[in-house]
Amino acid sequence: MADIRPVYLRLREQIAAAIIDGHYKPGDMLPSVRAFAADQGANPLTVAKAYQQFQADGLIRVQRGVGMFVKDGAADRLRASEREEFLREEWPSIRERIERLGLDLHDLAAKA
């Protein structure tokens, strides 16, 4: 299934996952807008929009002329918001499909 979300949201999710997974730790500098755009084959303005959202959410700090850095607690805040979004947006349809297919916890655990 094709991902129909805007590119900046997909890039934001990718960066968020890297922060949650510890690839970018508190105090680490994120790649520059241009470097990340080149790496992803994206427009720098699109990457800038994703980064601006992190800044607006208080997850990164910008040091003019130097770069953008992950703030303390960013991974925990992102993990909490990602969990909330998953439970609100994705889990209901997943749960419904599990029930429709007659799967139980044993079936799911056996495939894990």
Residue, then its C-alpha position, 0 to 999 in steps of 0.5 A: m500500500a502506498d504511503i499517501r502522507p505528505v513527504y515532510l511527515r514521512l521524513r519527520e517520522q524517520i527522524a523521530a524513529a532515529i531519535i527514539d532508537g537512540h541513533y541521535k541522542p540528547g545533545d547530538m547534532l542532526p544532519s543539516v537540512r541540505a545533507f539530509a535532503a540530499d541523502q533522502g532525495a528530498n527538497p531542502l524546503t520539505v526537510a526544513k518543514a519537518y525540522q521546524q515541526f521538531q523545533a515547534d514541539g520543543l524537541i530540538r534546539v537550534q544554534r544559529g550558524v552551527g546546527m540543530f541539536v536533540k534536546d534532553g527528553a526528546a526520545d521519551r516525549l516522542r515515544a509517548s506521543e507515538r504510542e498515543e497516536f498508535l493507540r488512537e489511529e492505528w490500533p483500532s483497525i488492527r484489533e478489528r482485523i485480528e478479531r475478524l481473522g479469529l486470531d488470539l494472543h497465542d497465534l500472534a506470539a507464535k509468529a513473533 
